[in-house]
Amino acid sequence: MKREYFLGGNTTQGFFSYYEFLADGEKFNKIYIVKGGPGTGKSTAMKKVGKWGEDHGFDVDYVHCSSDPFSLDGVIIKEVGIAMVDGTAPHVVDVVNAGAVESLLNMGDFWDENALRKSKAEIIQCNKEISEHFTKTYNFLGAAGCLYKNCCIMPDKKSAVNVAMEIVANIPRAEKGAGKIRKLFSEAITPEGIISYADTLVCEKQVVLKSEIYGGSGMITEILKTKLSEQGYDIEVFYSPLNPEGEIRNIVVPEIGLSVITTDMMTIADEKRAMVIDVDEMVNAKVDSDFLRNKILVMTLLQQAVRTLAGAKRLHDKLESYYIPNINFDAAEKKVDAVLAEIEKFAQ
């Protein structure tokens, strides 16, 4: 099975990282932290590791980059106990248990510094312009976050509790204490628009929370997070880029094959085999013209953020053009092949 999601994102609070939830170092054999500049082959290395995992029949998790969703920031093969992650800014990941858990894979070993120095001025200017684009992006998203609060309408609390209890009614208590919570994003605001990978999280038991009102399902998922954790289950909670600390969109409980997915303007979930709950039917508040105006303003600001992200992506592509001709990709590929040989030993 292949799953896809984000561990960091462009949010109403700026770039927000949950990269500390990449993998449990105590349970994993090796975490490879990849360092290096743009265009040095970090994402390509991860895609190669992921393909190896899929070709060998393992479940693979792909962690996408919110600033370029076609690139990877991480790959995880839990059955083998390995993960590979991009450790460069803005989601800096550093070695903690050097050698025992983490290893550095420095793609900077394969660039020609003498050649890159010839483009020093252009590289510096390009990085400055990219930074300016992200500042504008986060200004738009910050404004959207303020307005978002004005058009979040919560369902009736009693109804939300009843729905949550119905979902967990037939789930037995796990034979352990409180479960662990892993935090992630299934959606991201990207140069390509809002992208959702929630459809890759669908489990055998699926609940769909339908809502056209911002934040409508958040009360239910928050109650579910507490109940499932109290029952001893390790759960994955997927937060909203519009409220990256306070609003849970989706929940996955791998141990019992349960997924709870919000479907709205960001995500369209398959309802065929799901228990479908219309959250908007639980809302008592009136959806008036002020609500609609606020919603339009939020969407407009999100569109502006996407445009500035697209500009940053074009500049990043330009930045890569200075690096790519000056990388020894043959040597880099040999290094990645050596890593794959090590991973194969872990898989035996």
C-alpha positions as CSV (number, residue, x, y, z in Angstrom):
1,M,0.0,0.0,0.0
2,K,1.2,3.5,-0.8
3,R,0.3,6.4,1.4
4,E,1.0,10.1,0.7
5,Y,0.9,13.1,3.0
6,F,2.8,16.2,4.3
7,L,4.8,16.7,7.5
8,G,5.1,20.4,7.0
9,G,3.1,23.1,5.2
10,N,2.5,26.6,4.3
11,T,-0.1,27.6,6.8
12,T,-1.9,30.6,8.4
13,Q,0.9,30.5,11.0
14,G,3.7,30.5,8.4
15,F,5.7,27.4,7.6
16,F,4.5,24.8,10.2
17,S,6.5,21.6,10.8
18,Y,5.5,18.3,12.2
19,Y,8.8,16.7,11.1
20,E,9.5,15.5,14.6
21,F,6.8,12.9,13.9
22,L,8.7,11.4,10.9
23,A,9.6,8.2,12.6
24,D,10.2,6.7,16.1
25,G,14.0,6.4,16.3
26,E,13.8,3.8,19.1
27,K,11.9,1.4,16.7
28,F,13.6,2.2,13.4
29,N,16.8,0.7,12.1
30,K,18.0,3.8,10.3
31,I,16.9,7.3,9.5
32,Y,18.8,8.9,6.6
33,I,19.0,12.7,6.8
34,V,19.7,14.1,3.4
35,K,21.4,17.5,3.1
36,G,22.3,19.5,0.1
37,G,21.2,22.4,-2.1
38,P,18.5,22.7,-4.7
39,G,18.7,20.3,-7.7
40,T,21.2,18.1,-6.0
41,G,19.1,14.9,-6.2
42,K,17.5,14.7,-2.7
43,S,14.0,14.0,-3.9
44,T,15.3,11.7,-6.6
45,A,17.1,9.6,-4.0
46,M,13.9,9.3,-2.0
47,K,11.8,8.3,-5.0
48,K,14.4,5.6,-5.7
49,V,14.1,4.3,-2.2
50,G,10.3,4.4,-2.3
51,K,10.3,2.5,-5.7
52,W,12.6,-0.1,-4.2
53,G,10.1,-0.5,-1.3
54,E,7.1,-0.9,-3.6
55,D,8.9,-3.3,-5.9
56,H,9.7,-5.5,-2.9
57,G,6.1,-5.5,-1.7
58,F,6.4,-3.2,1.3
59,D,4.0,-0.5,2.4
60,V,5.6,2.9,1.6
61,D,4.7,6.4,2.9
62,Y,5.7,9.3,0.7
63,V,6.1,12.7,2.4
64,H,5.6,15.5,-0.2
65,C,7.0,19.0,-0.2
66,S,4.3,21.7,0.2
67,S,6.4,24.2,-1.9
68,D,6.7,21.6,-4.7
69,P,4.2,18.8,-4.4
70,F,5.9,16.8,-7.2
71,S,9.0,16.6,-5.0
72,L,9.5,14.5,-1.9
73,D,10.7,15.6,1.5
74,G,10.7,12.1,2.9
75,V,10.0,8.4,2.4
76,I,9.2,5.8,5.1
77,I,9.2,2.0,4.9
78,K,8.0,1.0,8.4
79,E,8.2,-2.7,7.8
80,V,11.9,-2.4,7.1
81,G,12.4,0.2,9.8
82,I,14.0,2.9,7.6
83,A,13.2,6.5,6.7
84,M,14.8,9.1,4.6
85,V,14.1,12.8,5.0
86,D,15.2,16.1,3.6
87,G,16.9,17.8,6.5
88,T,17.4,21.3,4.9
89,A,15.5,24.5,5.7
90,P,12.7,25.3,6.3
91,H,12.1,21.9,7.9
92,V,15.6,21.4,9.4
93,V,16.2,17.9,10.7
94,D,19.4,17.2,12.6
95,V,21.2,14.2,13.9
96,V,20.3,13.3,17.5
97,N,21.6,9.7,17.9
98,A,24.5,9.9,15.5
99,G,25.3,6.6,13.8
100,A,23.1,4.6,16.2
101,V,19.9,5.9,14.5
102,E,20.6,8.7,12.1
103,S,23.1,8.9,9.2
104,L,23.9,11.9,7.1
105,L,23.7,11.7,3.3
106,N,25.3,14.9,2.1
107,M,24.5,15.5,-1.6
108,G,26.8,18.6,-1.4
109,D,29.7,16.2,-1.6
110,F,28.9,15.9,-5.3
111,W,28.8,19.5,-6.5
112,D,31.6,21.6,-8.0
113,E,32.0,24.5,-5.7
114,N,34.4,26.3,-8.0
115,A,31.8,26.3,-10.8
116,L,29.0,27.4,-8.4
117,R,31.1,30.4,-7.2
118,K,30.9,31.8,-10.7
119,S,27.1,32.2,-10.2
120,K,27.5,33.5,-6.6
121,A,25.7,36.8,-7.2
122,E,22.8,35.2,-9.2
123,I,22.3,32.5,-6.5
124,I,22.3,35.1,-3.7
125,Q,19.8,37.3,-5.5
126,C,17.6,34.3,-6.4
127,N,17.5,33.2,-2.7
128,K,16.6,36.8,-1.7
129,E,13.7,36.9,-4.1
130,I,12.4,33.5,-3.0
131,S,12.5,34.7,0.6
132,E,10.5,37.8,-0.4
133,H,7.8,35.6,-2.1
134,F,7.4,33.5,1.0
135,T,7.0,36.6,3.1
136,K,4.2,37.7,0.9
137,T,2.7,34.2,0.9
138,Y,2.6,34.1,4.7
139,N,1.1,37.6,4.8
140,F,-1.8,36.4,2.7
141,L,-2.2,33.2,4.7
142,G,-2.0,35.1,8.0
143,A,-4.8,37.4,6.8
144,A,-6.8,34.4,5.6
145,G,-6.3,32.8,9.1
146,C,-7.8,35.9,10.8
147,L,-10.9,35.8,8.5
148,Y,-11.2,32.0,8.8
149,K,-12.0,32.4,12.4
150,N,-15.0,34.5,11.4
151,C,-16.5,31.8,9.2
152,C,-15.9,28.7,11.4
153,I,-19.3,27.4,12.6
154,M,-19.3,24.6,15.1
155,P,-22.0,21.9,15.2
156,D,-24.2,21.4,18.2
157,K,-21.8,19.9,20.9
158,K,-24.3,17.3,22.1
159,S,-24.7,16.1,18.5
160,A,-20.9,16.0,17.9
161,V,-20.4,13.9,21.1
162,N,-23.1,11.5,20.0
163,V,-21.6,11.1,16.6
164,A,-18.1,10.5,18.0
165,M,-19.5,7.9,20.5
166,E,-21.3,6.2,17.7
167,I,-18.0,5.8,15.7
168,V,-16.1,4.3,18.7
169,A,-19.1,2.3,20.1
170,N,-17.9,-1.1,18.8
171,I,-14.2,-0.5,19.2
172,P,-12.7,-2.5,22.1
173,R,-10.2,-1.1,24.4
174,A,-6.6,-1.8,23.5
175,E,-4.6,-3.8,26.0
176,K,-2.2,-0.9,27.0
177,G,-2.3,2.6,28.4
178,A,-3.0,5.8,26.5
179,G,-2.0,5.6,22.8
180,K,0.5,7.8,21.1
181,I,-0.5,10.6,18.7
182,R,1.3,11.3,15.5
183,K,0.7,14.7,13.9
184,L,0.7,15.3,10.1
185,F,-1.1,17.1,7.2
186,S,-3.1,15.4,4.5
187,E,-3.6,18.8,2.7
188,A,-1.3,21.6,1.8
189,I,-1.4,25.0,0.2
190,T,1.0,24.6,-2.7
191,P,2.1,26.4,-6.0
192,E,-0.4,24.0,-7.7
193,G,-3.3,25.1,-5.4
194,I,-4.7,23.2,-2.4
195,I,-3.6,19.6,-2.8
196,S,-5.1,16.7,-0.7
197,Y,-3.8,13.2,-0.3
198,A,-6.6,12.1,2.0
199,D,-7.7,9.6,-0.5
200,T,-4.5,7.6,0.1
201,L,-5.4,7.3,3.8
202,V,-8.6,5.3,3.3
203,C,-8.9,2.2,5.5
204,E,-11.2,-0.8,5.5
205,K,-13.5,1.0,8.0
206,Q,-14.2,4.4,6.7
207,V,-16.2,7.3,8.1
208,V,-16.7,10.5,6.0
209,L,-17.6,13.8,7.7
210,K,-19.3,16.0,5.1
211,S,-19.2,19.7,5.7
212,E,-19.3,22.8,3.5
213,I,-18.8,25.0,6.6
214,Y,-15.2,25.7,7.7
215,G,-14.1,23.9,10.8
216,G,-17.4,22.0,11.0
217,S,-15.9,18.5,11.5
218,G,-13.2,19.7,13.9
219,M,-15.3,19.3,17.0
220,I,-16.0,15.7,16.2
221,T,-12.4,14.8,15.3
222,E,-11.1,16.4,18.5
223,I,-13.5,14.3,20.6
224,L,-12.5,11.2,18.6
225,K,-8.8,11.9,19.1
226,T,-9.3,12.0,22.9
227,K,-11.5,8.9,23.0
228,L,-9.3,6.7,20.8
229,S,-6.2,7.7,22.6
230,E,-7.8,7.0,26.0
231,Q,-8.8,3.5,24.6
232,G,-5.1,2.8,24.1
233,Y,-4.8,3.2,20.3
234,D,-1.9,4.9,18.5
235,I,-3.5,7.4,16.1
236,E,-2.5,9.6,13.3
237,V,-4.1,13.0,13.3
238,F,-4.1,15.2,10.2
239,Y,-4.4,18.9,10.8
240,S,-5.7,21.7,8.7
241,P,-3.3,24.2,7.0
242,L,-5.8,26.9,8.0
243,N,-5.5,26.0,11.7
244,P,-2.4,23.8,12.0
245,E,-2.5,23.3,15.8
246,G,-6.2,23.5,16.5
247,E,-8.3,21.8,13.8
248,I,-8.1,18.1,13.0
249,R,-9.4,17.2,9.5
250,N,-8.7,13.4,9.4
251,I,-7.9,10.6,11.8
252,V,-6.3,7.2,11.0
253,V,-6.1,4.3,13.4
254,P,-3.8,1.8,11.7
255,E,-4.2,-0.9,14.3
256,I,-7.9,-1.3,13.6
257,G,-8.0,-0.1,10.0
258,L,-10.2,2.9,10.7
259,S,-10.1,6.2,8.8
260,V,-12.2,9.3,9.5
261,I,-12.0,11.7,6.6
262,T,-13.4,15.2,6.2
263,T,-14.8,16.0,2.8
264,D,-15.2,19.7,1.9
265,M,-13.6,22.3,-0.4
266,M,-10.2,20.8,0.2
267,T,-11.0,17.1,-0.1
268,I,-13.5,14.9,-1.9
269,A,-13.6,11.4,-0.4
270,D,-15.1,8.2,-1.8
271,E,-18.4,7.7,0.0
272,K,-19.3,4.3,-1.5
273,R,-18.1,2.1,1.3
274,A,-18.2,4.7,4.1
275,M,-20.3,5.6,7.0
276,V,-21.3,9.2,5.9
277,I,-22.2,11.9,8.4
278,D,-23.5,15.3,7.3
279,V,-22.0,17.6,9.8
280,D,-23.8,20.7,8.5
281,E,-27.1,19.2,9.7
282,M,-25.9,19.6,13.2
283,V,-25.3,23.3,12.9
284,N,-27.9,25.5,14.5
285,A,-26.3,28.9,13.6
286,K,-27.6,30.7,10.5
287,V,-25.3,30.8,7.5
288,D,-25.8,34.5,6.6
289,S,-24.4,37.0,4.1
290,D,-21.5,37.9,6.4
291,F,-20.5,34.3,6.6
292,L,-20.5,34.0,2.8
293,R,-18.5,37.3,2.3
294,N,-15.9,36.1,4.8
295,K,-15.7,32.7,3.0
296,I,-15.2,34.4,-0.3
297,L,-12.4,36.6,1.2
298,V,-10.7,33.6,2.6
299,M,-10.7,31.8,-0.7
300,T,-9.4,35.0,-2.5
301,L,-6.5,35.3,0.0
302,L,-5.7,31.6,-0.5
303,Q,-5.6,32.1,-4.3
304,Q,-3.2,35.0,-3.8
305,A,-1.0,32.8,-1.6
306,V,-1.0,30.2,-4.3
307,R,0.1,32.7,-6.9
308,T,3.0,34.0,-4.8
309,L,4.0,30.3,-4.1
310,A,4.0,29.7,-7.8
311,G,6.3,32.7,-8.2
312,A,8.6,31.2,-5.6
313,K,8.5,27.9,-7.4
314,R,9.6,29.5,-10.7
315,L,12.5,31.2,-8.9
316,H,13.4,27.9,-7.2
317,D,13.5,26.3,-10.6
318,K,15.8,29.1,-11.7
319,L,18.0,28.4,-8.7
320,E,18.2,24.7,-9.5
321,S,19.5,25.7,-13.0
322,Y,22.7,27.0,-11.5
323,Y,23.3,23.7,-9.6
324,I,22.2,20.9,-11.9
325,P,25.0,21.4,-14.5
326,N,27.5,21.3,-11.7
327,I,26.5,18.1,-9.9
328,N,28.3,14.8,-10.4
329,F,25.1,12.7,-10.6
330,D,26.9,9.5,-11.4
331,A,28.8,9.7,-8.1
332,A,25.6,10.7,-6.3
333,E,23.7,7.7,-7.8
334,K,26.5,5.3,-6.6
335,K,26.1,6.7,-3.1
336,V,22.3,6.2,-3.2
337,D,22.9,2.6,-4.5
338,A,25.1,2.0,-1.5
339,V,22.3,3.2,0.8
340,L,19.9,0.8,-1.0
341,A,22.3,-2.1,-0.4
342,E,22.3,-1.2,3.3
343,I,18.5,-1.0,3.3
344,E,18.3,-4.5,1.7
345,K,20.3,-5.9,4.6
346,F,17.8,-4.5,7.0
347,A,15.0,-6.1,5.0
348,Q,16.5,-9.6,5.3
